[in-house]
Amino acid sequence: MKITACRAEDLVLLDEHLPSASADSHHAARFGRQEAGESTYLLAWRDGVPAGHAEVRWNGCAAPEVRRAVGACPEINGLAVAGHLRSQGIGSALIRAAEDLARGRRLPAIGLGVDESNTRAAALYERLGYRPVARYVDRWAYVDRGGLRVECADSCTFLVKELAASGG
């Protein structure tokens, strides 16, 4: 497995192997933010096929509750691994790569949000050293493949890992 930053030519493979529920590609939007310097869109590859992804948003989480608690702490967003490849260390490798990027920028911490119903992911993040700092409702919307706008609201907890103290 290798982890790279997304390139324009990766978008077709991403849409093929890790499709989004929306009519518009979430991958293209994430790549656009990377091109604008707002984020780094990391891809995990296995045998030449995208196996997972995570976006490091350098300006942090937009939720007001999170901003009050941690300011512009960079956020690992959109972490996903192909269903048949879960529990094989791909998500952990993406998180470590994101942490390494933040350390490279000499940032003291990095965070991520987890849906409160996703106990499996929360347990992973705790094992990796992330600690809860704020509860919030993650609100987002997309247009589905049938053209309908879908509004979403997930109860989440934002977790932070102190990088300076973690040592690696």
N, C-alpha and C positions, 0 to 999 in steps of 0.2 A: 504494500500500500504506500502511496505517496500523497502528500498534500501540497497543493499549489494555489496560487491566486488565480481566480477566474480570468480567462481570456475570451475575447469576442467569439472565437471559433469553438469554444466549449458550449455555447448556449444551445446549439441544436442537440447535442448529446444530453445535456441537462433536461431539456424539455422531453426528450424521448425516454430517458431512464428514470427521471425523478419529476414527473409532470405535476403541475400545480392544479388545484381545483378551479382556478379562475380562467376566464377567457384570455386574459393578458398574462404573459409570462412573469411570474415573480422573479425568475432568474434574470430576465432582462432589466427589471427595475433595480435589482441588487447590483448588477454589473454597472448600470448607469450611475448609481451612487458611488461605486468604486472609482469610476472614471472621473467623477466630480471631486474626488479626494475626500469624500465623507465617510468612506468605509473601506474595508478590505473583504472581499468575498472569497472565502476559502472553500476549496473543493477537495474531497478525499477520493482518490482513484484506486480501483482494484481491477487489475487485468485490463487496463485501458478504458474502463467504464466508470462513470461517476457513481460513487457508493454513498456519498453524503455531502452535506454542505453546512456552512455557518458563516454568518456575516458579522464582522466586528464593526460596529457603528462607533466611530471615534467621538462623536458628540454626545453619546449616552442615550439613555432611555427618555422618551418624550413625556411619559406619564408624570403629572405634577407631583404626585406623592413620592415618586422615586427621585425626581429632581431635588425636592426639598431635603430628602435624606442623604443623597450622595452626590448632588451636583451633576457635573458632566462626566461622571465615571464611565469609561467606555463599556459598551454592552455587546455581549455575544447574543446575536439575534438570529432567528430562523434556523436553529440547529436541527438538522434532520438527517436520518440515516435510512437507506432503503430497508423496507420491512424485513426482507429475507436475510439481511446482513446485520441485524441488530444483535447486541450482546457479543460482539466480536472485537470491541475496542476502538471502533471507528469514531464514535462520538467522543470518547476520551481523547483520542489523538487530535481531533479537530479542536477541542477545548485547549489542549496543551499548546497547539500551534497558535491559537489566538492569544493565549497568555504570553507566549514567547514574543509575538509581535508587540504586545503592550510593554513588555519589559524592554524591548529594543527601543521603544520611544521613551523609556525611563518613567513610565506611568506607575503610580503606587498601587493601583488596584484595577480590577476588572469585574464586571457583574453580568448577571443574566437573570431573566425572568422564567419562572416555571408555573404552569397551570397548577392550581392547588389540588386538582384531581389526579395529577400525574405523579403518583408516589414513587414510581420506579425511577423516573428522571431525577426527582428530588433526592432520592437516596444516593444516586450516582454523584450528584453535585456536592452533597455533604461529604462523601468519601474523598472527593477531590479538593476539599478544603473551603467550599463556599458556605457562607453563613447568612441567614435571613436578616434583612435590614428594613424592608417596607412591604406592606400589602397594598395592592392596587388592582384596578380593573383595566385589563388590556382591551381597548376598543379598536376594532379595525373592520374594514369592509372590502368586499371584492365583487366583481361581476362574474357570475358563474358562466359556464359554457352555453347555457340556455339564454343568456342575456339578462338574467335577473340579478339585482343588487342584493347581496347577502351581508347583513350587519352582524357582527360578532362581538361578544363581550365575555371575556374570560376572567375569573377571579384568579389572581396570580400573587406570587411572592417574589420579590426581587432579592437576589442573593449576591453577595460580594466576596471576592477573595483578595486578600491583601497580598500583593506580589513581592513587595520589598522583604516581608518577613518569611515568605514561603521558601525562598532560596532555590526554587526550581521546580 
